[in-house]
Amino acid sequence: MKRTVILACDLYDNKTPELCQEWESEETIRHMEETIQKLGYDVTILSHPTEITSVLSNIPPQTRKDWIVWNLVEGYHSPSREAYIPALCEYLAIPHTGSSAAVQTFTLDKYKTKLFLKSLGIPTADSQLILNPMDLPKINFPIFIKPNGEGSSLGIGENNRIDRIEDWSSVAIPLSETFPSLLVEPFLSGRELTIAVLGNQGNYQTTPPAFVDYPGSVYSNLVKSKESFVESLDFQVPHALSNLLHSYSLKVAELLGSAGYIRLDFKLEKEEVYLLEVNATPGFSSIYSTLPLLWEKTGKSYSELLNFCLELGFEEFNHHFRYQYAKDRNL
């Protein structure tokens, strides 16, 4: 039987960028569709929750092993939003790309992720969770404040750097009206680095790391674009630093139990490296996403990247115990 890929996605709407900055553009989804079709799969694009749940629940149980859902659903606001598709697929015994619902939900919470990884030897800067903007920061200024559960620089601009306590309320209160959970960290002025880990537990590999350069002093939502890659990647990372990022990233993947792919962002500050965040649902656009550019630095194509991720999804389905309950129930 020919295998079928469902591209489950939210489609970017430039009328509401404050909600859907993380969502993929229709151009990206169409390009993924064409690329995957050339790999020999049938492809279906689904972008509405009712449509997605209806189609998945009506796949005959005996054929579900021949389907795979590419998880591109990002949602907004909910702390569980990146886990919608993995949880549904696990419950129905349908393969999917990327990490489990548990990993998705955990890594979306930057504060918890940093506490956990720091306790196990991954260097991270001090951080403070803010649930009430009337609570003052306990970290020395200058500080940086951002949403605790968002990506793609949502809620981040040049004024997120706060240099004195007198400016706290004017930044924290408006931000908390949209994002109820905020994270405060020391402001790190050094260069940002990014690296990806691909593979399933016990068999991970990293891409080359790269410095991420961007206009301005802050990697803000103004930098992000659905038309082009505004940032630039500098792969001239010193050998020792590259090895360190490779080591930390593999350790993070093992500690989290990630599957398929994750992207990690670091900051280099006074010759010390600090983990900023782990993204378990990174973008896959060949136009504006970082992970495909990191992958292509290895000399492999975008098509090979998508094929590898699909193979990893089927492998995870065949071997990981988290699918066993659903497999048993569907027999």
MORANOR-V319877 format. One line per field, one symbol per residue. ss: DSSP state (h for helix, s for strand, l for the rest). phi: phi as a letter, one per 30 degrees, with the letter a starting at -180 (. if undefined). burial: b if it has 24 or more other ideal C-beta (glycine too) atoms within 12 Angstrom, else e. Layout:
# MORANOR-V319877
ss=???
phi=???
burial=???
This chain:
# MORANOR-V319877
ss=lllsssssslsllhhhhhhhlllslhhhhhhhhhhhhhlllsssssllhhhhhhhhhlllhhhhhhssssssllllllllhhhhhhhhhhhhllssllllhhhhhhhhlhhhhhhhhhhlllllllssssllllllllllllsssssllllllllllhhhssllhhhhhhhhhhhhhhlllssssslllllsssssssssllsssslllssssllllllllllllllllllsssllllhhhhhhhhhhhhhhhhhhllllsssssssssllssssssssllllllllllhhhhhhhlllllhhhhhhhhhhhhhhhhhhlhhhhhhhhhhl
phi=.ddbccddbccebddbddcbedddddddddddeddddddjcdbbcbbbeddddddddcdeedcddccbcddbdchaiddcddcededddddcibebdiddeddddddddddddddddddcjddbdebbdccbdddddccdddbbcaedbbbhidicbddddbcaddceddcddedddcbdccbcbddccddcbbaccbkcejacbcdddbdccadicbdcddddbccacddbccddceeddedddeddddddedddidbiabcccbbcbhiccbdcaccdbddbddcbcdeeddddddjcddddddddddddddddddbdddcdeddddcd
burial=eebbbbbbbbbbeeeeebbbbbbbbeebbebbbebbeebebebbbbbeeeebbebbeebeeeebbebbbbbbbbbbeebebbbbbbbbbbbbbbbbbbbbbebbbbbbbbbbbbebbeeeebbbbebbbbeebeeebebeebbbbbbbbbbbbbbbbebbbbeeeeebeebbeebbeebebbbbbbbbeebbbbbbbbbbbeebbbbbbbbbebeeebbbbebbbbeebebebeeebeeebbebbbbbbbbbbbbbbbbbbbbbbbbbeeeebbbbbbbbbbbbbbbbbbbbbbbbbbeeebbebbbbbbbbbbbbbeebebbeebbeeee
